[in-house]
Amino acid sequence: MRRNPCIGVACALMLVIVAGCKGGGSTTTGDVLETAADAVSTSDTVIQDNPKPDDTTATDAHEAHVDTVATVDVAETTDSSDLFADLVQDVMETSWKDSGDTGAAADADADVDSYRPNCEVTEETMMMVPAGTFTMGSPVGEPGRFTNETQHVVTISRAFLMKATEVTQGEWQTLMGNNPSVSIECGASCPVDDVSWWDAIAYCNAMSVAEELTPCYDLTGCTGTPGIYVHPEHPCTGAMTVGYSCTNVTFAGLTCTGYRLPTESEWEYAARAGTTTSTYNGDIDEDHLVWEVPNVILDPIAWYNGNADGTTHAVNGKLANAWCLHDMLGNVGEWVLDEYGNYPTGPVTDPLNMTSIDPPNSYRLVRGGSWNGNAQFNRAASRNFQDPSYRNCFFGFRIARTL
């Protein structure tokens, strides 16, 4: 029996954050943390581990996957223009008072570790994301907005677990026995790249099997080996490569408790973490939509083409959002579960655009921008999509699980 990974201050904090995001107007992380700090004054630090599976054939890396709720601390400060870490310190000891300025910006030249929130996550950490309601998409007038970002209200009816970081090269190598990454010199702690949507869901199934969970995907007509493919002449340009693919996939549904890709709505809900601005660190202005630097909004939280130096970077190296999720913007684009389609115009609950693959080249969504993308593509609402067999050096993924 798995223990509930959400108890004490972590649950209280997350539930209050969700409540805080239901109000009108622009909301940044500082706004929701103020509400959380008022609601939670004292508690013990909560880090909950799940029991390890009995299967001794599971590798150490998979046994190390625990459902962890890391404590988010809130610091005493009187200026919401301070660095994000000044808003995320010691919720058990102090409260945070907002000056009313929601345009908090971080010093682009500051050392990352000096303002990173004290989330204490590792590559194996799975964060609990609470149920809640939010506005998905972007408002007309948001700098960099695309027309496929129609705003609509989405309810996420059940809590779920989201990996605190993108799946790394080391994690892929340990589980799948190969490393497809073009950026292999970046190292084991860098996100795996050059993976297709098919590769990503094969990894999810393999994770489920390793931890004695029911796989969420029934794959048929599969050929090749996940992570093994014929490299194109210039692999970083992206290509429909000859590699692992299937003719059909049936998803067990959101009640499946094995590992899976997050839905598109779950992904954006988790990326925003209660905020309503174009990033969880504030709005990117018109003058910083390409690679202009310094970018005081994006530089502290994301690797993008303005600061990445043409490669991926180790996960967990930039500022996390209020739910302790790193690299939700930038580093690698993240495959999600859904097929690409137009957004609804009315409110929806647990939307999922997922059918059997017919035809085989139905586009799948990629969210979160990447190290190769302009700032415009590294907004919370930005959507990318590709054929499920497409691979390039700036596509990766992170995993989720239903609670």
TAGI-V722822 format. One record per residue. N is the residue number from 1. PSI is psi in whole degrees, -180 to 180 (* if undefined). NEAR is the number of other C-alpha atoms within 12 Angstrom. D_FIRST is the distance of its C-alpha to the first C-alpha in Angstrom with 2 decimals. Layout:
<<N;PSI;NEAR;D_FIRST> <N;PSI;NEAR;D_FIRST>>
This chain:
<<1;125;10;0.00> <2;138;18;3.79> <3;151;16;6.39> <4;121;25;9.43> <5;2;32;11.92> <6;107;33;14.83> <7;161;25;16.18> <8;-138;24;19.73> <9;-33;32;22.62> <10;-44;40;20.96> <11;-47;34;19.93> <12;-43;32;23.30> <13;-47;43;25.15> <14;-39;39;23.68> <15;-38;33;24.17> <16;-38;30;27.69> <17;-43;43;28.43> <18;-44;38;27.70> <19;-37;28;29.92> <20;-26;33;32.55> <21;-3;36;32.80> <22;-11;27;33.78> <23;173;20;37.24> <24;170;16;40.32> <25;174;15;42.09> <26;133;31;41.01> <27;126;38;38.04> <28;176;41;37.24> <29;-37;50;34.41> <30;-39;51;36.61> <31;-47;47;36.88> <32;-30;41;33.20> <33;-28;50;32.65> <34;-46;43;35.41> <35;-41;34;33.60> <36;-41;42;30.38> <37;-36;40;32.37> <38;-34;26;34.03> <39;-28;28;30.81> <40;107;32;28.95> <41;-34;24;31.23> <42;142;23;29.22> <43;170;23;25.72> <44;154;20;23.99> <45;136;25;23.05> <46;117;27;19.43> <47;113;29;17.76> <48;128;28;13.99> <49;144;24;12.43> <50;152;22;9.10> <51;148;20;8.36> <52;150;25;10.70> <53;154;24;10.39> <54;-20;15;11.98> <55;109;16;14.80> <56;-7;13;17.72> <57;-13;16;19.83> <58;142;22;18.16> <59;162;25;20.67> <60;-37;19;20.51> <61;-36;25;20.86> <62;-32;34;17.78> <63;-28;29;15.73> <64;-13;24;17.27> <65;109;35;15.85> <66;150;35;13.73> <67;104;38;13.10> <68;135;38;15.85> <69;109;42;17.77> <70;143;41;21.20> <71;131;37;23.56> <72;123;45;26.61> <73;147;41;29.69> <74;125;41;32.74> <75;155;34;36.17> <76;122;28;39.20> <77;154;26;41.74> <78;11;20;44.45> <79;113;24;44.90> <80;1;34;42.46> <81;-1;29;44.51> <82;169;28;43.14> <83;154;39;40.83> <84;-37;47;37.28> <85;-28;43;36.04> <86;-14;36;38.29> <87;-8;45;36.18> <88;62;42;32.84> <89;126;31;33.22> <90;68;31;31.77> <91;-21;35;30.50> <92;-20;30;29.95> <93;-30;21;33.63> <94;170;27;35.83> <95;160;29;36.30> <96;135;36;37.84> <97;127;27;40.95> <98;137;29;42.02> <99;-5;17;45.68> <100;-8;18;45.33> <101;108;20;45.69> <102;8;31;42.82> <103;45;33;44.40> <104;134;34;42.75> <105;142;37;43.68> <106;152;33;42.85> <107;115;26;45.52> <108;-21;25;45.48> <109;-4;20;46.92> <110;152;21;44.43> <111;133;18;42.17> <112;-45;24;38.68> <113;-19;21;37.01> <114;-17;20;39.22> <115;9;30;37.72> <116;136;33;34.21> <117;152;38;31.67> <118;66;32;29.64> <119;-24;38;26.34> <120;45;28;25.54> <121;160;32;23.72> <122;180;31;23.78> <123;-22;39;23.84> <124;-8;36;20.10> <125;134;39;19.17> <126;122;42;17.44> <127;141;49;18.76> <128;128;42;17.48> <129;121;49;20.28> <130;158;37;20.56> <131;156;31;21.81> <132;-178;31;25.57> <133;139;36;29.02> <134;169;40;31.50> <135;117;42;34.76> <136;150;44;34.43> <137;-171;37;37.49> <138;149;34;40.50> <139;149;26;43.38> <140;131;16;46.83> <141;-11;18;48.63> <142;126;29;45.79> <143;130;28;47.48> <144;2;31;46.50> <145;142;30;45.01> <146;158;22;44.97> <147;-13;19;45.66> <148;19;24;42.31> <149;36;31;40.47> <150;127;26;41.20> <151;140;29;39.47> <152;154;25;37.21> <153;130;26;34.55> <154;134;30;30.95> <155;125;27;27.97> <156;109;33;24.49> <157;-13;23;22.54> <158;146;21;18.96> <159;153;33;17.65> <160;166;39;16.87> <161;138;41;16.52> <162;136;45;19.80> <163;134;46;20.72> <164;-23;44;23.02> <165;167;47;25.55> <166;153;48;26.87> <167;131;49;25.74> <168;166;46;28.08> <169;-40;39;30.39> <170;-42;31;28.67> <171;-43;37;25.23> <172;-48;41;26.93> <173;-43;29;28.95> <174;-41;24;26.08> <175;-42;31;24.06> <176;-14;29;27.01> <177;14;18;29.71> <178;177;23;32.42> <179;105;32;33.46> <180;-5;39;35.21> <181;137;38;36.15> <182;-38;33;39.78> <183;45;33;39.20> <184;-28;26;38.05> <185;-15;20;40.26> <186;-35;25;38.25> <187;173;24;35.64> <188;-26;27;32.00> <189;3;28;30.91> <190;154;38;32.73> <191;142;49;31.16> <192;141;51;31.41> <193;179;50;34.23> <194;38;48;36.16> <195;141;54;33.11> <196;173;48;33.40> <197;-38;47;31.04> <198;-43;50;30.46> <199;-43;42;29.62> <200;-43;47;27.10> <201;-26;43;25.12> <202;-40;38;25.35> <203;-44;43;23.76> <204;-47;45;20.88> <205;-42;36;20.33> <206;-38;32;20.70> <207;-43;39;18.09> <208;-45;30;15.57> <209;-42;27;16.64> <210;-30;31;16.56> <211;18;33;12.89> <212;42;24;12.04> <213;159;26;11.76> <214;123;25;14.24> <215;145;31;17.53> <216;-11;34;19.02> <217;131;36;22.60> <218;109;25;24.60> <219;133;25;27.61> <220;156;18;30.79> <221;34;16;34.20> <222;142;20;33.10> <223;152;21;35.61> <224;-175;19;35.65> <225;129;25;33.06> <226;130;36;30.97> <227;-10;40;32.77> <228;126;26;35.94> <229;167;31;38.89> <230;116;20;42.66> <231;132;25;43.55> <232;170;20;46.19> <233;-39;11;49.25> <234;84;15;48.00> <235;-25;25;44.18> <236;-9;28;43.82> <237;-14;19;45.72> <238;144;25;42.93> <239;156;27;43.38> <240;90;26;42.25> <241;161;29;41.68> <242;111;21;41.45> <243;-158;29;37.89> <244;132;33;34.53> <245;163;36;34.39> <246;163;32;33.40> <247;-17;22;35.27> <248;147;24;32.42> <249;136;30;28.90> <250;125;21;26.76> <251;135;32;23.95> <252;-11;22;20.95> <253;167;29;21.15> <254;-7;30;19.53> <255;-11;20;16.59> <256;131;25;15.60> <257;5;31;12.55> <258;-179;34;14.11> <259;147;42;16.73> <260;173;46;19.98> <261;148;51;23.11> <262;153;46;23.35> <263;166;38;25.70> <264;-41;40;29.10> <265;-39;45;28.59> <266;-42;46;25.23> <267;-50;46;27.04> <268;-38;44;30.00> <269;-46;46;28.05> <270;-38;51;26.13> <271;-40;48;29.42> <272;-37;47;31.27> <273;45;52;28.73> <274;-5;49;30.78> <275;161;44;34.18> <276;4;42;36.85> <277;174;40;39.17> <278;-23;45;39.61> <279;168;54;37.40> <280;2;50;35.07> <281;12;50;37.94> <282;-177;40;40.59> <283;137;40;42.98> <284;130;37;44.77> <285;172;26;48.45> <286;-28;18;50.96> <287;-2;18;52.42> <288;38;26;49.24> <289;-11;29;47.92> <290;-114;26;48.89> <291;17;27;48.86> <292;132;23;50.85> <293;153;24;49.85> <294;149;25;49.08> <295;99;34;46.60> <296;-17;32;45.37> <297;-48;41;42.62> <298;-35;52;41.17> <299;-41;41;42.03> <300;-18;45;39.49> <301;-12;53;36.48> <302;146;49;37.21> <303;117;46;38.83> <304;-176;44;41.33> <305;-6;35;44.78> <306;-17;32;46.42> <307;-2;33;44.71> <308;-14;31;42.76> <309;31;16;45.74> <310;27;22;44.96> <311;167;33;41.59> <312;169;44;37.89> <313;161;38;36.72> <314;140;34;33.76> <315;162;42;30.77> <316;21;41;30.01> <317;-4;36;33.76> <318;172;41;34.64> <319;125;46;33.87> <320;164;44;30.41> <321;-174;47;30.17> <322;-17;52;28.88> <323;20;51;25.25> <324;35;46;25.67> <325;124;50;26.05> <326;151;47;28.81> <327;29;53;31.32> <328;-22;54;30.55> <329;135;54;34.31> <330;-172;54;36.22> <331;-94;55;35.58> <332;148;50;34.43> <333;148;49;34.19> <334;119;54;30.72> <335;138;53;30.18> <336;177;42;28.23> <337;-37;45;27.16> <338;153;41;30.07> <339;154;34;33.48> <340;140;30;36.33> <341;169;22;37.99> <342;147;19;39.78> <343;152;29;37.91> <344;163;22;38.09> <345;-15;16;40.49> <346;177;15;38.57> <347;146;19;35.18> <348;159;21;32.12> <349;128;22;28.40> <350;53;30;25.95> <351;144;30;28.84> <352;117;31;28.32> <353;82;26;31.31> <354;116;30;29.74> <355;178;22;31.30> <356;153;23;31.92> <357;101;29;34.32> <358;103;16;37.69> <359;171;15;39.90> <360;-19;21;38.25> <361;27;23;39.48> <362;130;27;37.80> <363;142;30;37.45> <364;153;36;34.11> <365;146;40;33.78> <366;128;49;33.74> <367;157;46;33.24> <368;7;51;34.03> <369;-153;40;37.43> <370;176;48;37.82> <371;-23;42;39.91> <372;-8;36;42.59> <373;151;36;42.77> <374;165;33;45.05> <375;-34;46;43.80> <376;-36;40;44.22> <377;-8;39;41.43> <378;41;49;39.11> <379;157;49;38.68> <380;-29;54;35.44> <381;-9;47;36.97> <382;138;43;38.55> <383;135;43;37.60> <384;159;34;38.31> <385;150;32;37.83> <386;166;31;38.55> <387;143;30;38.36> <388;-17;41;34.94> <389;2;39;36.78> <390;140;40;38.40> <391;143;48;37.90> <392;177;40;39.47> <393;3;38;39.17> <394;23;46;37.80> <395;131;51;34.94> <396;-148;52;31.36> <397;167;55;27.97> <398;161;54;24.69> <399;160;45;21.25> <400;167;48;18.94> <401;142;37;15.60> <402;139;37;14.88> <403;*;27;12.34>>
